[in-house]
Amino acid sequence: MQPFTYCPHCAAPLADDFVFGRMRRRCRYCGFIQFHDPKVAVAGLVTDAGRVLLVRRAAVPRIGFWALPAGYMDADELPEEAVVREIAEETGIATRVIGLHGIAALAGWAERRGILLIYRAQAVRGTPAAHDDVSEARWFAAAEIPWAELAFESTVQALREWIEAEHITNTARSSGAPAA
C-alpha cells in the first residue's frame, strides 16, 4: 500500500514521524496517523460426502494451481458472511459455515500481507462451476487431491488436517499425499 501524501480528513500534507514505535505518515494539523493495516482474507474448506471443493486459480498469484475457494473480506462483512459470499462467487455453491478451521499468514506478496481465516463449510446446494477469478471448480475425494498442483501452503495444511480429522489417512497416503 502506498503511503498517503495528503491527509484524508483535512487535506494537509502528511509528514513522516516516529509514532507508536515506528515511522508513520502523520498530519501535523489534525493529528491523523496512517496505519498500514493487514488485509483479511477468508477461505472455505467446503466438504460434501467425503469430498472437498477446490478451485483452479485464474488470477495471480499461482495461476493454474488449485486452492480452497477464497478472497478478501469486505469492510462491512463478518468473516462468516465473507466466506459464504466468496465460495458462491467462485464456485456457485451455496454453503453454511460449520466453524473456524484455522488461521494462516498471508505472506506471499510484500504488498499483500495479512491473515487468512479458514472456515469449515458444508455444501447446501449447487453444482461446482468456474466463476469470478477461477478457471475450474470441482470436488475431490482425498485420494484424488492434486498435491503437486496446490497453490499455497495454507491449502496443503488445511487439506492434511481435513484428511486426518476425517480418518481418510490411509486412502490419501496411498495416493501420494505429503506427510504431515
matplotlib code that plots the C-alpha trace (Angstrom):
import matplotlib.pyplot as plt

x = [0.0, 1.3, 1.5, -0.8, 0.6, -2.2, -4.5, -7.8, -9.5, -8.2, -6.1, -3.0, 0.4, 1.4, 4.9, 6.9, 7.1, 8.1, 4.7, 4.0, 7.4, 7.5, 7.8, 4.3, 2.7, 1.0, -0.9, 0.6, -2.6, -5.4, -3.4, -4.4, -2.0, -1.8, -1.7, -0.9, -3.4, -3.2, -5.6, -8.1, -8.9, -11.2, -11.1, -13.6, -12.8, -16.0, -16.9, -19.7, -20.0, -16.3, -15.1, -13.5, -14.1, -11.1, -10.7, -8.1, -6.8, -7.2, -5.7, -2.2, -0.6, -0.3, -2.4, -3.4, -2.8, -5.5, -6.6, -9.5, -12.1, -11.1, -10.9, -10.7, -13.3, -15.2, -15.2, -18.9, -18.9, -18.5, -15.9, -18.6, -20.6, -17.5, -16.6, -20.1, -20.0, -16.6, -17.4, -20.6, -18.9, -16.1, -18.0, -21.8, -22.0, -24.3, -22.8, -23.4, -20.4, -19.7, -16.8, -13.4, -10.8, -7.7, -5.7, -2.8, -0.5, -0.7, 2.9, 3.3, 3.5, 5.2, 2.3, -0.4, 0.5, -2.4, -4.2, -6.3, -9.3, -10.1, -13.6, -15.1, -18.3, -20.9, -22.3, -26.0, -26.8, -25.3, -23.0, -19.4, -18.8, -16.0, -16.9, -15.2, -11.4, -11.2, -10.9, -12.3, -14.1, -14.6, -15.0, -12.0, -12.0, -9.0, -7.2, -7.7, -6.3, -3.6, -0.9, 1.8, -0.5, -1.7, -1.1, -0.5, 0.9, -2.3, -4.3, -1.9, -2.1, -5.9, -6.3, -3.9, -5.9, -9.2, -7.9, -6.6, -9.9, -12.0, -9.8, -9.1, -5.4, -4.8, -6.6, -4.9, -1.4, -1.5, -2.3, 0.9, -0.3, 2.6, 3.2, 2.2]
y = [0.0, 3.4, 6.0, 9.0, 12.3, 14.4, 13.8, 12.2, 14.2, 17.8, 17.7, 19.0, 17.5, 14.4, 14.1, 11.1, 10.9, 8.4, 7.4, 4.3, 2.8, 3.1, 5.6, 6.5, 9.2, 11.8, 15.0, 17.7, 19.8, 17.4, 14.5, 11.8, 8.9, 6.5, 2.9, 0.1, -2.5, -6.0, -7.4, -10.0, -12.9, -15.9, -19.4, -22.2, -25.8, -27.0, -30.6, -32.9, -36.7, -37.2, -34.8, -31.3, -28.4, -26.9, -24.2, -23.7, -20.2, -17.9, -14.9, -14.1, -15.4, -19.0, -19.1, -22.6, -24.1, -25.5, -23.8, -23.5, -21.0, -17.7, -14.0, -10.7, -9.7, -6.5, -3.9, -4.2, -8.1, -10.5, -13.2, -15.9, -13.8, -13.2, -16.8, -17.8, -15.0, -15.9, -19.6, -18.7, -16.1, -18.5, -21.8, -21.2, -23.5, -22.3, -23.2, -23.0, -22.3, -25.0, -23.3, -21.8, -24.3, -22.2, -19.1, -18.7, -15.8, -14.2, -13.6, -14.3, -10.7, -7.8, -5.5, -8.1, -9.2, -10.1, -13.0, -15.8, -17.2, -20.7, -21.8, -25.3, -25.2, -27.7, -27.5, -26.9, -26.8, -26.2, -27.8, -26.5, -24.2, -21.7, -18.1, -14.9, -15.4, -19.2, -21.4, -24.6, -25.7, -29.3, -31.9, -34.1, -37.3, -37.5, -39.9, -37.5, -34.3, -32.9, -32.4, -31.3, -28.6, -26.9, -23.2, -22.4, -24.0, -23.0, -25.1, -28.1, -27.8, -27.4, -30.5, -32.6, -31.6, -32.4, -35.9, -36.6, -35.5, -37.5, -40.6, -40.8, -41.0, -44.5, -43.7, -40.3, -41.5, -44.3, -41.6, -39.6, -37.1, -35.4, -36.5, -34.1]
z = [0.0, -1.0, 1.8, 1.6, 0.5, 1.9, 5.0, 4.0, 6.7, 6.3, 3.1, 4.8, 3.7, 5.7, 7.2, 8.3, 12.1, 14.7, 16.2, 18.4, 17.8, 14.0, 11.2, 10.1, 8.0, 10.2, 9.8, 11.9, 11.5, 12.6, 14.1, 11.6, 11.5, 8.6, 9.8, 7.3, 8.5, 7.2, 4.7, 5.9, 3.6, 4.1, 2.6, 2.7, 3.4, 1.8, 2.1, 1.0, 1.1, 1.9, -0.8, -0.7, -3.1, -4.8, -7.4, -10.1, -9.9, -12.9, -11.1, -9.7, -7.7, -8.7, -11.8, -12.8, -9.4, -7.1, -3.8, -1.4, -2.6, -1.0, -1.2, 0.7, 3.3, 2.7, 5.5, 6.1, 6.4, 9.2, 8.3, 8.1, 5.6, 3.6, 3.2, 2.1, -0.4, -1.8, -2.1, -4.0, -6.2, -7.2, -7.5, -7.5, -4.4, -1.5, 1.9, 5.6, 7.9, 10.4, 12.3, 12.1, 10.9, 11.4, 10.8, 8.5, 7.5, 4.0, 3.3, -0.4, -1.6, 0.2, -0.5, 0.4, 3.9, 6.1, 7.7, 6.2, 8.2, 7.0, 7.7, 7.5, 5.5, 4.3, 0.8, 0.8, -2.9, -6.3, -8.8, -9.0, -11.9, -12.5, -11.8, -10.8, -10.8, -11.1, -14.3, -12.8, -9.6, -8.7, -5.9, -4.9, -2.9, -0.6, -2.9, -5.9, -4.4, -6.8, -4.1, -6.5, -8.0, -4.8, -4.8, -1.2, 2.0, 3.8, 1.4, 1.9, 5.6, 5.7, 3.5, 5.6, 8.7, 7.0, 5.9, 9.4, 11.0, 8.6, 9.1, 5.4, 6.0, 4.6, 1.3, 0.8, 1.8, -0.8, -3.4, -2.7, -0.2, 1.6, 5.2, 7.9]

ax = plt.figure().add_subplot(projection="3d")
ax.plot(x, y, z, "-o")
ax.set_aspect("equal")
plt.show()
